[in-house]
């Protein structure tokens, strides 16, 4: 899904009426949070759908880090629920 689609949804939902918050900013916020929580860099980057820049590593390493990514997303959801409480 394109960032412009997500940005349009934010605006239509009234969340982003001042257009100060963008999808890319949300990704940056998540990335910073995940690194600060101690999740492994490869798991964080996979969660953000980033690919390995090194072609050889990318060809051989097909790990998805699913258990850690599941934990990461549960923790992220819990965090988001608690910041308004």
PDB file of N, CA, C and O in Angstrom, chain B, residues numbered from 101:
ATOM      1  N   UNK B 101       0.850  -1.173   0.000  1.00  0.00           N
ATOM      2  CA  UNK B 101       0.000   0.000   0.000  1.00  0.00           C
ATOM      3  C   UNK B 101       0.894   1.234   0.000  1.00  0.00           C
ATOM      4  O   UNK B 101       1.873   1.307   0.743  1.00  0.00           O
ATOM      5  N   UNK B 102       0.558   2.160  -0.808  1.00  0.00           N
ATOM      6  CA  UNK B 102       1.363   3.381  -0.937  1.00  0.00           C
ATOM      7  C   UNK B 102       1.174   4.295   0.263  1.00  0.00           C
ATOM      8  O   UNK B 102       0.094   4.349   0.851  1.00  0.00           O
ATOM      9  N   UNK B 103       2.223   5.005   0.617  1.00  0.00           N
ATOM     10  CA  UNK B 103       2.151   5.962   1.719  1.00  0.00           C
ATOM     11  C   UNK B 103       1.101   7.032   1.440  1.00  0.00           C
ATOM     12  O   UNK B 103       0.455   7.515   2.369  1.00  0.00           O
ATOM     13  N   UNK B 104       0.920   7.409   0.173  1.00  0.00           N
ATOM     14  CA  UNK B 104      -0.079   8.428  -0.144  1.00  0.00           C
ATOM     15  C   UNK B 104      -1.482   7.938   0.185  1.00  0.00           C
ATOM     16  O   UNK B 104      -2.334   8.738   0.571  1.00  0.00           O
ATOM     17  N   UNK B 105      -1.738   6.644   0.040  1.00  0.00           N
ATOM     18  CA  UNK B 105      -3.036   6.077   0.397  1.00  0.00           C
ATOM     19  C   UNK B 105      -3.263   6.187   1.892  1.00  0.00           C
ATOM     20  O   UNK B 105      -4.336   6.600   2.331  1.00  0.00           O
ATOM     21  N   UNK B 106      -2.265   5.821   2.673  1.00  0.00           N
ATOM     22  CA  UNK B 106      -2.379   5.904   4.126  1.00  0.00           C
ATOM     23  C   UNK B 106      -2.542   7.359   4.555  1.00  0.00           C
ATOM     24  O   UNK B 106      -3.345   7.655   5.439  1.00  0.00           O
ATOM     25  N   UNK B 107      -1.799   8.255   3.947  1.00  0.00           N
ATOM     26  CA  UNK B 107      -1.926   9.675   4.285  1.00  0.00           C
ATOM     27  C   UNK B 107      -3.328  10.195   3.978  1.00  0.00           C
ATOM     28  O   UNK B 107      -3.887  10.978   4.746  1.00  0.00           O
ATOM     29  N   UNK B 108      -3.893   9.757   2.857  1.00  0.00           N
ATOM     30  CA  UNK B 108      -5.252  10.185   2.494  1.00  0.00           C
ATOM     31  C   UNK B 108      -6.268   9.668   3.504  1.00  0.00           C
ATOM     32  O   UNK B 108      -7.207  10.382   3.855  1.00  0.00           O
ATOM     33  N   UNK B 109      -6.093   8.443   3.973  1.00  0.00           N
ATOM     34  CA  UNK B 109      -6.987   7.881   4.983  1.00  0.00           C
ATOM     35  C   UNK B 109      -6.884   8.672   6.280  1.00  0.00           C
ATOM     36  O   UNK B 109      -7.903   8.961   6.907  1.00  0.00           O
ATOM     37  N   UNK B 110      -5.679   9.025   6.689  1.00  0.00           N
ATOM     38  CA  UNK B 110      -5.497   9.817   7.903  1.00  0.00           C
ATOM     39  C   UNK B 110      -6.230  11.156   7.799  1.00  0.00           C
ATOM     40  O   UNK B 110      -6.859  11.600   8.760  1.00  0.00           O
ATOM     41  N   UNK B 111      -6.148  11.784   6.650  1.00  0.00           N
ATOM     42  CA  UNK B 111      -6.811  13.072   6.446  1.00  0.00           C
ATOM     43  C   UNK B 111      -8.328  12.900   6.469  1.00  0.00           C
ATOM     44  O   UNK B 111      -9.028  13.664   7.133  1.00  0.00           O
ATOM     45  N   UNK B 112      -8.846  11.890   5.738  1.00  0.00           N
ATOM     46  CA  UNK B 112     -10.297  11.654   5.710  1.00  0.00           C
ATOM     47  C   UNK B 112     -10.851  11.293   7.075  1.00  0.00           C
ATOM     48  O   UNK B 112     -11.993  11.624   7.391  1.00  0.00           O
ATOM     49  N   UNK B 113     -10.047  10.612   7.890  1.00  0.00           N
ATOM     50  CA  UNK B 113     -10.493  10.217   9.224  1.00  0.00           C
ATOM     51  C   UNK B 113     -10.468  11.379  10.206  1.00  0.00           C
ATOM     52  O   UNK B 113     -10.931  11.249  11.338  1.00  0.00           O
ATOM     53  N   UNK B 114      -9.929  12.512   9.777  1.00  0.00           N
ATOM     54  CA  UNK B 114      -9.887  13.681  10.642  1.00  0.00           C
ATOM     55  C   UNK B 114      -8.715  13.678  11.602  1.00  0.00           C
ATOM     56  O   UNK B 114      -8.540  14.613  12.383  1.00  0.00           O
ATOM     57  N   UNK B 115      -7.915  12.632  11.546  1.00  0.00           N
ATOM     58  CA  UNK B 115      -6.771  12.515  12.444  1.00  0.00           C
ATOM     59  C   UNK B 115      -5.650  13.449  12.034  1.00  0.00           C
ATOM     60  O   UNK B 115      -4.864  13.906  12.864  1.00  0.00           O
ATOM     61  N   UNK B 116      -5.588  13.721  10.756  1.00  0.00           N
ATOM     62  CA  UNK B 116      -4.438  14.442  10.211  1.00  0.00           C
ATOM     63  C   UNK B 116      -4.865  15.744   9.545  1.00  0.00           C
ATOM     64  O   UNK B 116      -4.344  16.104   8.489  1.00  0.00           O
ATOM     65  N   UNK B 117      -5.806  16.446  10.155  1.00  0.00           N
ATOM     66  CA  UNK B 117      -6.342  17.641   9.503  1.00  0.00           C
ATOM     67  C   UNK B 117      -5.294  18.725   9.283  1.00  0.00           C
ATOM     68  O   UNK B 117      -5.416  19.520   8.352  1.00  0.00           O
ATOM     69  N   UNK B 118      -4.267  18.768  10.126  1.00  0.00           N
ATOM     70  CA  UNK B 118      -3.210  19.767   9.952  1.00  0.00           C
ATOM     71  C   UNK B 118      -2.079  19.259   9.055  1.00  0.00           C
ATOM     72  O   UNK B 118      -1.135  19.990   8.755  1.00  0.00           O
ATOM     73  N   UNK B 119      -2.187  18.025   8.643  1.00  0.00           N
ATOM     74  CA  UNK B 119      -1.206  17.385   7.749  1.00  0.00           C
ATOM     75  C   UNK B 119       0.212  17.390   8.312  1.00  0.00           C
ATOM     76  O   UNK B 119       1.195  17.488   7.577  1.00  0.00           O
ATOM     77  N   UNK B 120       0.288  17.282   9.629  1.00  0.00           N
ATOM     78  CA  UNK B 120       1.595  17.240  10.282  1.00  0.00           C
ATOM     79  C   UNK B 120       2.064  15.807  10.511  1.00  0.00           C
ATOM     80  O   UNK B 120       3.250  15.558  10.728  1.00  0.00           O
ATOM     81  N   UNK B 121       1.140  14.888  10.462  1.00  0.00           N
ATOM     82  CA  UNK B 121       1.462  13.483  10.723  1.00  0.00           C
ATOM     83  C   UNK B 121       1.327  12.715   9.425  1.00  0.00           C
ATOM     84  O   UNK B 121       0.293  12.776   8.761  1.00  0.00           O
ATOM     85  N   UNK B 122       2.356  12.005   9.073  1.00  0.00           N
ATOM     86  CA  UNK B 122       2.374  11.241   7.824  1.00  0.00           C
ATOM     87  C   UNK B 122       2.728   9.785   8.108  1.00  0.00           C
ATOM     88  O   UNK B 122       3.274   9.458   9.162  1.00  0.00           O
ATOM     89  N   UNK B 123       2.411   8.925   7.159  1.00  0.00           N
ATOM     90  CA  UNK B 123       2.678   7.491   7.307  1.00  0.00           C
ATOM     91  C   UNK B 123       4.160   7.234   7.572  1.00  0.00           C
ATOM     92  O   UNK B 123       4.508   6.393   8.400  1.00  0.00           O
ATOM     93  N   UNK B 124       5.016   7.945   6.880  1.00  0.00           N
ATOM     94  CA  UNK B 124       6.449   7.725   7.067  1.00  0.00           C
ATOM     95  C   UNK B 124       6.878   8.073   8.496  1.00  0.00           C
ATOM     96  O   UNK B 124       7.758   7.421   9.059  1.00  0.00           O
ATOM     97  N   UNK B 125       6.261   9.088   9.073  1.00  0.00           N
ATOM     98  CA  UNK B 125       6.547   9.449  10.458  1.00  0.00           C
ATOM     99  C   UNK B 125       6.131   8.359  11.422  1.00  0.00           C
ATOM    100  O   UNK B 125       6.811   8.114  12.418  1.00  0.00           O
ATOM    101  N   UNK B 126       5.003   7.692  11.129  1.00  0.00           N
ATOM    102  CA  UNK B 126       4.543   6.585  11.968  1.00  0.00           C
ATOM    103  C   UNK B 126       5.540   5.440  11.910  1.00  0.00           C
ATOM    104  O   UNK B 126       5.824   4.809  12.928  1.00  0.00           O
ATOM    105  N   UNK B 127       6.067   5.172  10.736  1.00  0.00           N
ATOM    106  CA  UNK B 127       7.066   4.113  10.589  1.00  0.00           C
ATOM    107  C   UNK B 127       8.329   4.453  11.374  1.00  0.00           C
ATOM    108  O   UNK B 127       8.925   3.583  12.010  1.00  0.00           O
ATOM    109  N   UNK B 128       8.733   5.713  11.328  1.00  0.00           N
ATOM    110  CA  UNK B 128       9.906   6.148  12.074  1.00  0.00           C
ATOM    111  C   UNK B 128       9.694   6.050  13.574  1.00  0.00           C
ATOM    112  O   UNK B 128      10.595   5.649  14.311  1.00  0.00           O
ATOM    113  N   UNK B 129       8.504   6.415  14.021  1.00  0.00           N
ATOM    114  CA  UNK B 129       8.166   6.309  15.439  1.00  0.00           C
ATOM    115  C   UNK B 129       8.224   4.862  15.892  1.00  0.00           C
ATOM    116  O   UNK B 129       8.797   4.547  16.934  1.00  0.00           O
ATOM    117  N   UNK B 130       7.618   3.976  15.090  1.00  0.00           N
ATOM    118  CA  UNK B 130       7.645   2.554  15.423  1.00  0.00           C
ATOM    119  C   UNK B 130       9.076   2.028  15.463  1.00  0.00           C
ATOM    120  O   UNK B 130       9.455   1.326  16.401  1.00  0.00           O
ATOM    121  N   UNK B 131       9.869   2.363  14.451  1.00  0.00           N
ATOM    122  CA  UNK B 131      11.238   1.872  14.372  1.00  0.00           C
ATOM    123  C   UNK B 131      12.040   2.301  15.595  1.00  0.00           C
ATOM    124  O   UNK B 131      12.742   1.489  16.198  1.00  0.00           O
ATOM    125  N   UNK B 132      11.936   3.570  15.958  1.00  0.00           N
ATOM    126  CA  UNK B 132      12.651   4.077  17.129  1.00  0.00           C
ATOM    127  C   UNK B 132      12.223   3.333  18.381  1.00  0.00           C
ATOM    128  O   UNK B 132      13.062   2.903  19.172  1.00  0.00           O
ATOM    129  N   UNK B 133      10.918   3.181  18.560  1.00  0.00           N
ATOM    130  CA  UNK B 133      10.384   2.465  19.728  1.00  0.00           C
ATOM    131  C   UNK B 133      10.916   1.030  19.766  1.00  0.00           C
ATOM    132  O   UNK B 133      11.377   0.568  20.809  1.00  0.00           O
ATOM    133  N   UNK B 134      10.855   0.328  18.637  1.00  0.00           N
ATOM    134  CA  UNK B 134      11.264  -1.079  18.589  1.00  0.00           C
ATOM    135  C   UNK B 134      12.742  -1.243  18.934  1.00  0.00           C
ATOM    136  O   UNK B 134      13.110  -2.155  19.674  1.00  0.00           O
ATOM    137  N   UNK B 135      13.584  -0.366  18.401  1.00  0.00           N
ATOM    138  CA  UNK B 135      15.010  -0.436  18.729  1.00  0.00           C
ATOM    139  C   UNK B 135      15.233  -0.139  20.204  1.00  0.00           C
ATOM    140  O   UNK B 135      16.048  -0.794  20.854  1.00  0.00           O
ATOM    141  N   UNK B 136      14.512   0.847  20.737  1.00  0.00           N
ATOM    142  CA  UNK B 136      14.671   1.181  22.156  1.00  0.00           C
ATOM    143  C   UNK B 136      14.186   0.058  23.068  1.00  0.00           C
ATOM    144  O   UNK B 136      14.644  -0.058  24.205  1.00  0.00           O
ATOM    145  N   UNK B 137      13.273  -0.761  22.584  1.00  0.00           N
ATOM    146  CA  UNK B 137      12.781  -1.892  23.374  1.00  0.00           C
ATOM    147  C   UNK B 137      13.713  -3.097  23.297  1.00  0.00           C
ATOM    148  O   UNK B 137      13.497  -4.091  23.991  1.00  0.00           O
ATOM    149  N   UNK B 138      14.744  -3.019  22.463  1.00  0.00           N
ATOM    150  CA  UNK B 138      15.742  -4.075  22.385  1.00  0.00           C
ATOM    151  C   UNK B 138      15.456  -5.168  21.372  1.00  0.00           C
ATOM    152  O   UNK B 138      16.105  -6.214  21.400  1.00  0.00           O
ATOM    153  N   UNK B 139      14.499  -4.951  20.476  1.00  0.00           N
ATOM    154  CA  UNK B 139      14.259  -5.950  19.434  1.00  0.00           C
ATOM    155  C   UNK B 139      15.445  -5.966  18.480  1.00  0.00           C
ATOM    156  O   UNK B 139      16.092  -4.940  18.269  1.00  0.00           O
ATOM    157  N   UNK B 140      15.727  -7.120  17.911  1.00  0.00           N
ATOM    158  CA  UNK B 140      16.901  -7.245  17.053  1.00  0.00           C
ATOM    159  C   UNK B 140      16.718  -6.450  15.758  1.00  0.00           C
ATOM    160  O   UNK B 140      15.620  -6.400  15.205  1.00  0.00           O
ATOM    161  N   UNK B 141      17.784  -5.839  15.285  1.00  0.00           N
ATOM    162  CA  UNK B 141      17.694  -5.031  14.065  1.00  0.00           C
ATOM    163  C   UNK B 141      17.094  -5.775  12.872  1.00  0.00           C
ATOM    164  O   UNK B 141      16.288  -5.206  12.136  1.00  0.00           O
ATOM    165  N   UNK B 142      17.471  -7.027  12.673  1.00  0.00           N
ATOM    166  CA  UNK B 142      16.933  -7.752  11.521  1.00  0.00           C
ATOM    167  C   UNK B 142      15.427  -7.937  11.632  1.00  0.00           C
ATOM    168  O   UNK B 142      14.724  -7.846  10.625  1.00  0.00           O
ATOM    169  N   UNK B 143      14.915  -8.195  12.834  1.00  0.00           N
ATOM    170  CA  UNK B 143      13.474  -8.351  13.024  1.00  0.00           C
ATOM    171  C   UNK B 143      12.751  -7.029  12.787  1.00  0.00           C
ATOM    172  O   UNK B 143      11.692  -7.000  12.160  1.00  0.00           O
ATOM    173  N   UNK B 144      13.320  -5.941  13.284  1.00  0.00           N
ATOM    174  CA  UNK B 144      12.703  -4.618  13.089  1.00  0.00           C
ATOM    175  C   UNK B 144      12.661  -4.290  11.605  1.00  0.00           C
ATOM    176  O   UNK B 144      11.624  -3.860  11.099  1.00  0.00           O
ATOM    177  N   UNK B 145      13.748  -4.482  10.911  1.00  0.00           N
ATOM    178  CA  UNK B 145      13.801  -4.155   9.487  1.00  0.00           C
ATOM    179  C   UNK B 145      12.868  -5.032   8.667  1.00  0.00           C
ATOM    180  O   UNK B 145      12.248  -4.556   7.716  1.00  0.00           O
ATOM    181  N   UNK B 146      12.761  -6.308   9.027  1.00  0.00           N
ATOM    182  CA  UNK B 146      11.810  -7.187   8.329  1.00  0.00           C
ATOM    183  C   UNK B 146      10.374  -6.721   8.570  1.00  0.00           C
ATOM    184  O   UNK B 146       9.544  -6.757   7.661  1.00  0.00           O
ATOM    185  N   UNK B 147      10.085  -6.285   9.798  1.00  0.00           N
ATOM    186  CA  UNK B 147       8.735  -5.819  10.109  1.00  0.00           C
ATOM    187  C   UNK B 147       8.382  -4.582   9.287  1.00  0.00           C
ATOM    188  O   UNK B 147       7.224  -4.387   8.918  1.00  0.00           O
ATOM    189  N   UNK B 148       9.369  -3.759   9.005  1.00  0.00           N
ATOM    190  CA  UNK B 148       9.161  -2.562   8.191  1.00  0.00           C
ATOM    191  C   UNK B 148       9.214  -2.879   6.694  1.00  0.00           C
ATOM    192  O   UNK B 148       9.125  -1.976   5.862  1.00  0.00           O
ATOM    193  N   UNK B 149       9.358  -4.153   6.357  1.00  0.00           N
ATOM    194  CA  UNK B 149       9.425  -4.621   4.964  1.00  0.00           C
ATOM    195  C   UNK B 149      10.653  -4.100   4.234  1.00  0.00           C
ATOM    196  O   UNK B 149      10.634  -3.932   3.015  1.00  0.00           O
ATOM    197  N   UNK B 150      11.720  -3.845   4.983  1.00  0.00           N
ATOM    198  CA  UNK B 150      12.983  -3.450   4.364  1.00  0.00           C
ATOM    199  C   UNK B 150      13.730  -4.697   3.926  1.00  0.00           C
ATOM    200  O   UNK B 150      13.667  -5.731   4.591  1.00  0.00           O
ATOM    201  N   UNK B 151      14.423  -4.604   2.832  1.00  0.00           N
ATOM    202  CA  UNK B 151      15.202  -5.740   2.338  1.00  0.00           C
ATOM    203  C   UNK B 151      16.680  -5.504   2.619  1.00  0.00           C
ATOM    204  O   UNK B 151      17.143  -4.366   2.690  1.00  0.00           O
ATOM    205  N   UNK B 152      17.394  -6.581   2.772  1.00  0.00           N
ATOM    206  CA  UNK B 152      18.841  -6.540   2.991  1.00  0.00           C
ATOM    207  C   UNK B 152      19.502  -5.887   1.784  1.00  0.00           C
ATOM    208  O   UNK B 152      19.228  -6.262   0.644  1.00  0.00           O
ATOM    209  N   UNK B 153      20.375  -4.910   2.032  1.00  0.00           N
ATOM    210  CA  UNK B 153      21.055  -4.214   0.937  1.00  0.00           C
ATOM    211  C   UNK B 153      22.129  -5.082   0.277  1.00  0.00           C
ATOM    212  O   UNK B 153      22.378  -4.981  -0.924  1.00  0.00           O
ATOM    213  N   UNK B 154      22.755  -5.935   1.086  1.00  0.00           N
ATOM    214  CA  UNK B 154      23.799  -6.815   0.562  1.00  0.00           C
ATOM    215  C   UNK B 154      23.145  -7.939  -0.241  1.00  0.00           C
ATOM    216  O   UNK B 154      22.379  -8.731   0.309  1.00  0.00           O
ATOM    217  N   UNK B 155      23.442  -8.009  -1.533  1.00  0.00           N
ATOM    218  CA  UNK B 155      22.794  -8.990  -2.412  1.00  0.00           C
ATOM    219  C   UNK B 155      23.076 -10.432  -1.994  1.00  0.00           C
ATOM    220  O   UNK B 155      22.195 -11.287  -2.089  1.00  0.00           O
ATOM    221  N   UNK B 156      24.283 -10.704  -1.539  1.00  0.00           N
ATOM    222  CA  UNK B 156      24.629 -12.069  -1.135  1.00  0.00           C
ATOM    223  C   UNK B 156      23.830 -12.459   0.108  1.00  0.00           C
ATOM    224  O   UNK B 156      23.231 -13.533   0.155  1.00  0.00           O
ATOM    225  N   UNK B 157      23.823 -11.580   1.116  1.00  0.00           N
ATOM    226  CA  UNK B 157      23.043 -11.859   2.327  1.00  0.00           C
ATOM    227  C   UNK B 157      21.570 -12.021   1.997  1.00  0.00           C
ATOM    228  O   UNK B 157      20.905 -12.919   2.513  1.00  0.00           O
ATOM    229  N   UNK B 158      21.060 -11.147   1.134  1.00  0.00           N
ATOM    230  CA  UNK B 158      19.654 -11.206   0.750  1.00  0.00           C
ATOM    231  C   UNK B 158      19.335 -12.530   0.056  1.00  0.00           C
ATOM    232  O   UNK B 158      18.254 -13.088   0.244  1.00  0.00           O
ATOM    233  N   UNK B 159      20.270 -13.029  -0.740  1.00  0.00           N
ATOM    234  CA  UNK B 159      20.043 -14.287  -1.461  1.00  0.00           C
ATOM    235  C   UNK B 159      20.016 -15.485  -0.524  1.00  0.00           C
ATOM    236  O   UNK B 159      19.273 -16.435  -0.769  1.00  0.00           O
ATOM    237  N   UNK B 160      20.807 -15.462   0.539  1.00  0.00           N
ATOM    238  CA  UNK B 160      20.920 -16.625   1.408  1.00  0.00           C
ATOM    239  C   UNK B 160      20.065 -16.559   2.661  1.00  0.00           C
ATOM    240  O   UNK B 160      19.601 -17.595   3.137  1.00  0.00           O
ATOM    241  N   UNK B 161      19.848 -15.387   3.203  1.00  0.00           N
ATOM    242  CA  UNK B 161      19.114 -15.285   4.460  1.00  0.00           C
ATOM    243  C   UNK B 161      17.639 -15.002   4.190  1.00  0.00           C
ATOM    244  O   UNK B 161      17.266 -13.881   3.844  1.00  0.00           O
ATOM    245  N   UNK B 162      16.814 -16.016   4.347  1.00  0.00           N
ATOM    246  CA  UNK B 162      15.371 -15.882   4.117  1.00  0.00           C
ATOM    247  C   UNK B 162      14.595 -15.879   5.441  1.00  0.00           C
ATOM    248  O   UNK B 162      13.375 -16.044   5.451  1.00  0.00           O
ATOM    249  N   UNK B 163      15.302 -15.692   6.541  1.00  0.00           N
ATOM    250  CA  UNK B 163      14.655 -15.706   7.856  1.00  0.00           C
ATOM    251  C   UNK B 163      13.617 -14.594   7.939  1.00  0.00           C
ATOM    252  O   UNK B 163      13.830 -13.485   7.448  1.00  0.00           O
ATOM    253  N   UNK B 164      12.492 -14.913   8.571  1.00  0.00           N
ATOM    254  CA  UNK B 164      11.415 -13.942   8.741  1.00  0.00           C
ATOM    255  C   UNK B 164      11.284 -13.466  10.188  1.00  0.00           C
ATOM    256  O   UNK B 164      10.613 -12.467  10.443  1.00  0.00           O
ATOM    257  N   UNK B 165      11.912 -14.161  11.138  1.00  0.00           N
ATOM    258  CA  UNK B 165      11.902 -13.759  12.548  1.00  0.00           C
ATOM    259  C   UNK B 165      10.474 -13.624  13.096  1.00  0.00           C
ATOM    260  O   UNK B 165      10.182 -12.716  13.875  1.00  0.00           O
ATOM    261  N   UNK B 166       9.593 -14.538  12.678  1.00  0.00           N
ATOM    262  CA  UNK B 166       8.180 -14.411  13.029  1.00  0.00           C
ATOM    263  C   UNK B 166       7.884 -14.404  14.522  1.00  0.00           C
ATOM    264  O   UNK B 166       7.103 -13.558  14.958  1.00  0.00           O
ATOM    265  N   UNK B 167       8.457 -15.296  15.342  1.00  0.00           N
ATOM    266  CA  UNK B 167       8.133 -15.232  16.774  1.00  0.00           C
ATOM    267  C   UNK B 167       8.489 -13.872  17.400  1.00  0.00           C
ATOM    268  O   UNK B 167       7.713 -13.325  18.183  1.00  0.00           O
ATOM    269  N   UNK B 168       9.649 -13.342  17.053  1.00  0.00           N
ATOM    270  CA  UNK B 168      10.038 -12.044  17.604  1.00  0.00           C
ATOM    271  C   UNK B 168       9.156 -10.930  17.054  1.00  0.00           C
ATOM    272  O   UNK B 168       8.795 -10.010  17.788  1.00  0.00           O
ATOM    273  N   UNK B 169       8.809 -10.999  15.785  1.00  0.00           N
ATOM    274  CA  UNK B 169       7.960  -9.970  15.185  1.00  0.00           C
ATOM    275  C   UNK B 169       6.551 -10.008  15.778  1.00  0.00           C
ATOM    276  O   UNK B 169       5.921  -8.966  15.956  1.00  0.00           O
ATOM    277  N   UNK B 170       6.063 -11.205  16.081  1.00  0.00           N
ATOM    278  CA  UNK B 170       4.746 -11.312  16.723  1.00  0.00           C
ATOM    279  C   UNK B 170       4.779 -10.670  18.110  1.00  0.00           C
ATOM    280  O   UNK B 170       3.869  -9.929  18.482  1.00  0.00           O
ATOM    281  N   UNK B 171       5.836 -10.961  18.869  1.00  0.00           N
ATOM    282  CA  UNK B 171       6.011 -10.350  20.194  1.00  0.00           C
ATOM    283  C   UNK B 171       6.109  -8.825  20.072  1.00  0.00           C
ATOM    284  O   UNK B 171       5.515  -8.081  20.851  1.00  0.00           O
ATOM    285  N   UNK B 172       6.876  -8.387  19.072  1.00  0.00           N
ATOM    286  CA  UNK B 172       7.080  -6.958  18.836  1.00  0.00           C
ATOM    287  C   UNK B 172       5.748  -6.267  18.574  1.00  0.00           C
ATOM    288  O   UNK B 172       5.475  -5.216  19.155  1.00  0.00           O
ATOM    289  N   UNK B 173       4.921  -6.837  17.712  1.00  0.00           N
ATOM    290  CA  UNK B 173       3.662  -6.191  17.368  1.00  0.00           C
ATOM    291  C   UNK B 173       2.662  -6.230  18.521  1.00  0.00           C
ATOM    292  O   UNK B 173       1.868  -5.304  18.685  1.00  0.00           O
ATOM    293  N   UNK B 174       2.696  -7.298  19.321  1.00  0.00           N
ATOM    294  CA  UNK B 174       1.842  -7.330  20.504  1.00  0.00           C
ATOM    295  C   UNK B 174       2.265  -6.254  21.498  1.00  0.00           C
ATOM    296  O   UNK B 174       1.426  -5.546  22.056  1.00  0.00           O
ATOM    297  N   UNK B 175       3.567  -6.140  21.713  1.00  0.00           N
ATOM    298  CA  UNK B 175       4.082  -5.105  22.620  1.00  0.00           C
ATOM    299  C   UNK B 175       3.744  -3.709  22.096  1.00  0.00           C
ATOM    300  O   UNK B 175       3.384  -2.826  22.874  1.00  0.00           O
ATOM    301  N   UNK B 176       3.857  -3.506  20.781  1.00  0.00           N
ATOM    302  CA  UNK B 176       3.542  -2.218  20.170  1.00  0.00           C
ATOM    303  C   UNK B 176       2.056  -1.895  20.378  1.00  0.00           C
ATOM    304  O   UNK B 176       1.709  -0.773  20.746  1.00  0.00           O
ATOM    305  N   UNK B 177       1.191  -2.869  20.143  1.00  0.00           N
ATOM    306  CA  UNK B 177      -0.237  -2.668  20.351  1.00  0.00           C
ATOM    307  C   UNK B 177      -0.550  -2.332  21.799  1.00  0.00           C
ATOM    308  O   UNK B 177      -1.349  -1.438  22.076  1.00  0.00           O
ATOM    309  N   UNK B 178       0.082  -3.051  22.725  1.00  0.00           N
ATOM    310  CA  UNK B 178      -0.105  -2.774  24.154  1.00  0.00           C
ATOM    311  C   UNK B 178       0.364  -1.358  24.489  1.00  0.00           C
ATOM    312  O   UNK B 178      -0.296  -0.633  25.234  1.00  0.00           O
ATOM    313  N   UNK B 179       1.501  -0.979  23.933  1.00  0.00           N
ATOM    314  CA  UNK B 179       2.044   0.358  24.159  1.00  0.00           C
ATOM    315  C   UNK B 179       1.062   1.430  23.675  1.00  0.00           C
ATOM    316  O   UNK B 179       0.785   2.395  24.388  1.00  0.00           O
ATOM    317  N   UNK B 180       0.542   1.250  22.463  1.00  0.00           N
ATOM    318  CA  UNK B 180      -0.383   2.236  21.909  1.00  0.00           C
ATOM    319  C   UNK B 180      -1.664   2.327  22.734  1.00  0.00           C
ATOM    320  O   UNK B 180      -2.204   3.417  22.926  1.00  0.00           O
ATOM    321  N   UNK B 181      -2.143   1.201  23.214  1.00  0.00           N
ATOM    322  CA  UNK B 181      -3.352   1.222  24.038  1.00  0.00           C
ATOM    323  C   UNK B 181      -3.122   1.955  25.358  1.00  0.00           C
ATOM    324  O   UNK B 181      -4.030   2.601  25.881  1.00  0.00           O
ATOM    325  N   UNK B 182      -1.922   1.853  25.887  1.00  0.00           N
ATOM    326  CA  UNK B 182      -1.640   2.418  27.215  1.00  0.00           C
ATOM    327  C   UNK B 182      -1.216   3.889  27.193  1.00  0.00           C
ATOM    328  O   UNK B 182      -1.250   4.540  28.236  1.00  0.00           O
ATOM    329  N   UNK B 183      -0.821   4.427  26.047  1.00  0.00           N
ATOM    330  CA  UNK B 183      -0.351   5.815  26.060  1.00  0.00           C
ATOM    331  C   UNK B 183      -1.494   6.811  26.258  1.00  0.00           C
ATOM    332  O   UNK B 183      -1.255   7.950  26.659  1.00  0.00           O
ATOM    333  N   UNK B 184      -2.719   6.401  25.985  1.00  0.00           N
ATOM    334  CA  UNK B 184      -3.844   7.295  26.203  1.00  0.00           C
ATOM    335  C   UNK B 184      -4.484   7.120  27.556  1.00  0.00           C
ATOM    336  O   UNK B 184      -5.377   7.884  27.923  1.00  0.00           O
ATOM    337  N   UNK B 185      -4.043   6.125  28.307  1.00  0.00           N
ATOM    338  CA  UNK B 185      -4.667   5.836  29.609  1.00  0.00           C
ATOM    339  C   UNK B 185      -4.048   6.636  30.730  1.00  0.00           C
ATOM    340  O   UNK B 185      -4.460   6.507  31.882  1.00  0.00           O
TER     341      UNK B 185
END
